[in-house]
Amino acid sequence: MSYELAYSTFGEEEKQAMHAVIESDMFSMGKNVKEFEQQFASFFGKKYAVMVNSGSSANLIAVAALFHRAENALKAGDEVIVPCISWATTFYPLHQYGLKLKFVDIDLKTLNYDVDELKKAISPNTKMIVTVSVLGNPCHFDEINALCEQNKIILFDDNCESMGAKYNGKYTGTSGLVNTFSTFFSHHISTMEGGLVVTDDYEIYCLAKSLRNHGWTRDQDEGSPIYEKKDDDFFEAYRFILPGYNVRPGELQGALGLTQIKKLPRLIDQRRKNAAYFVDKFKDDKRFIIQHEVGESSWFSFTMIVSKETEITRNQVFSALDKHEIKYRIITGGNFLEHDVIKYINHEVTKSDNASYAHNNGFFVGNAPIDLTESIDLLCEALHAI
Ligand SMILES: Cc1ncc(COP(=O)(O)O)c(C=O)c1O
């Protein structure tokens, strides 16, 4: 037996959904994508969702949209606070649009912002805070929302690894002015590749739709606030208003999304059952710090950080996992400050000790919406043998 990092969630329904698209012979963005966007927004109690080809693209067009608002637009040089641990494409669009990144340390237990450090990092130049609920575990949104409100700071919630998680009964990915999701294969629902921008702000919704589609006016509503329609159909048909991208999803992805969103509650439920088993096995094991749940995590995976008190090393752990065919990997992207690419990024760091510790002593093993009892038993056996 082996224990993988991720497992497919596709069954007959997904094959049928893809087959129906093939039969229709209509592959580029159309009614399935639109219907999925509506269902996705409504599932999360938000007004608008814009689907794109990845979570990374969702971050890109969400940042771009914030630069093109009529009022309170971001501008190059503004300061944005980010956590030290996240995925690379949380950071890249911020850098690419000329923002200055201020990195804040994480809490070793939750793996999310150390909220005291976050408070200290806020300056008069801070225009935006990016929250990342790491691996399904919600950030402390009440406190962070309050900080944003008090200081007139935009909240951007990169929820790409935490679909279905809740803080104080409210879904993560719904508190920000903009919120992003990923539907990549290993995530809570899969459209193979895919992502969404979710917002209640109509202007941002219109901007995001144009930015994903060549900066074109093609799928703008009548009365869109981001441009004024003229009386010349010839030019109106190919009118470009924003320096945008082509990051559209296809109909296969839209159809998969429609099938998968129906399953989301069940998929999360199974992930939580696995998590309860994992936590029960490791909560008293002093050799490891496991992720401390805040609110209701949607448990992307199970993190383990070799604790300072133990004599075992991470390499010993890796050898044991290899021997038992248990796959493991870095926690999200690790401490981003430790990657070579950081030399290109205009940034400042307040403190990063915990992120470094997690980077150099931590790892995660997989969770998935299937019963992982035997895999977790195998993990216990492997770690017991060290
Ligand atoms: C926090 C975070 N943001 C963005 C992304 C990018 O999503 P995608 O892989 O769909 O591009 C990921 C990917 O896992 C992520 O974890």
The ligand as an ORCA input file, in Angstrom:
! r2SCAN-3c Opt
* xyz 0 1
  C      -2.526     30.110     -1.630
  C      -2.488     29.780     -3.086
  N      -2.661     30.767     -3.979
  C      -2.645     30.522     -5.302
  C      -2.467     29.256     -5.800
  C      -2.455     29.025     -7.271
  O      -3.501     28.216     -7.716
  P      -3.342     27.402     -9.093
  O      -2.461     26.237     -8.812
  O      -4.738     27.004     -9.430
  O      -2.757     28.337    -10.078
  C      -2.273     28.188     -4.916
  C      -2.067     26.834     -5.432
  O      -2.125     25.855     -4.787
  C      -2.286     28.461     -3.518
  O      -2.084     27.477     -2.633
*
